Structure formats: C-alpha cells, structure tokens
Amino acid sequence: MTKIHFERLHHVQVCIPTGEEDTARNFYTEVLGLDEIEKPEALKANGGLWYEVAGIELHIGTEPHTEQSKRHPAFAIRNLEQVKEYLIQKGVKIKEETQIPGMKRFSFFDPFNNRIELLETDK
C-alpha cells in the first residue's frame, strides 16, 4: 500500500440552506470578520461562499436541507474568553465543550446550526 503524505488541511465545508447566502455573508463577514474569497467561476452556479481563515479555506456550501451534525472546523485562536464574550454579546449560540488538558475550548453555531469550535492552547 502506498503511504499518503498529507501536506496540510486545505478546506473545511459547512452547509447552509439554498438561497441563504446573504444571511451567511452577514454572519461570517460582519460578525466573525472573515475575509471572503472569490469562488472559481465554474462553481459559482452552485451557490455558497468561500472564506480564507488563517491560511485555510472555509467553504460554505448550499443544500436544500441541513441538520445539526458533528461536522465542524476547529480553529486555534488567542483571547478565547474575550472572543466567547463577544459572541455571546452578538447573540450567538455557544456550546461548552468537554475540556482537554492543555487547552481551553468551546463551540458556537452559525445561523444554520453549523458547529464551529474555537480553542486556545495553554502557553
């Protein structure tokens, strides 16, 4: 068997209902402050949005129906508690996660019930 040499995480995709790009853009661009990147022309007809987050692409795809699942991206950040308070002030749904030695973490949900985990490692 050939060994697969993974180089890096390229992208993570979460899903939103078809036609909800404006709501997604408001949340991901305005609330989270992410930088939207242009989708390739060949994929624009599929709908959705793409973002660049810390050198990784976050793809927001569209589907006719979405349900909550364990699928999620996890991003290492700084100032975890301050970010958590900011999201709470913005009315974002927060989920406390089981803590892991050496890091603090929590998850939040976008308007479409996609879970996104944020974590901060002990220094």
N, C-alpha and C positions, 0 to 999 in steps of 0.2 A: 504494500500500500504506500502511495506517495504521501509524504507529510505535507500538510497545508501550513504555509508560513503566513500567518495573518500579520498585516502591517499596522493597521490602526482601525479604529471604529470610523466608518465613513459617514453613515447617517442613521438616524432613528426616525421611524414614521409612526405618527399617531393619526387618528381619523376623526373627521367631523362629518355631520350630515351634509348631503349635497346642497349647495346653494348658500352655505353659511360662512363664506369667506370673509364678508365684512365684519361679522362678529369675531371670527378668529383673528383677523388683522388687528382689530381694536385690542383684543386681549394680548396677543403675542408682541405686537409692536408698541402699543401705547402703555399697557400695564407692565409687561415684563421688560420692555425696552430692547427687544431683539432686532437685529438687522435683517430685513427681508432681502433675499437674493432672487434674481430672475430665474424662473424655470426655463428649461430648454424649450424652444418653440414647438417641437414635436410632442411635448407633454402638456402644453397649456390648455388644450381642449379637455383634458381630464379634470380640470379644476384644481383647487387646492393652492397651497402656498409653500414656499421654501424659505428657510432661515439659516443663517450662519450663527453658531453658538460655540465660542471657544475652540474654533478650528474643526468643528463637526457640523454637518448639515442636519437640520431638523426639518423633516418633510411632513406637512400637514395635508394628508390625502382626504378625498371625499368618498363617502359611501352612502347608500340610501338609508341604512340603519346603523346605529352604533350602540354598543352596550359596554358597560364597565368591565374591564378585564385587568389582568396583572401586567399587561404590556406597559412598558414605561421606559423613558430615558432617565438616567441619573447623572446629575452634574455636580462636580465638586465646586464649591464656592467659598468665599470668605464672608465673615459677618453673618453667619447663619441666623442668629437670633434677631438681628436687625431686619433682615430680609423677611423673616417669618412675621414680625410685627407689621411691616409694610404691607404684606399680602393680606393679613387679617384686616388692616385698615381699609384696604381696597375691596373688602367683602369676598375674598377668595376662600373657598372651602379648603381647610387644612386637615391633614390626617397625621396624627402622631404615629411614628414607626417604632418598632422594637429597636432599642439602642444596641449598638455593636461596640465592643471595646475598641478604643482608638478613634472613634468618630461619633459625631452627632448628626442626626438626620431627621427629616420629616418629608412628607409628600404634600402636594396640593393638586387640585383638579382644575382643569380649564373649563370653560362654559359647556363643553361637550362631554364631560366626565372622563377625559384622558388624565391619567395619573402621571405626575412628574415629580421625581424625587430630587431633593437637594441635600447635599451632605458637606460636612466640614470635618477634616481630619484634625486630631489633636496635634499640637505643634511641639 
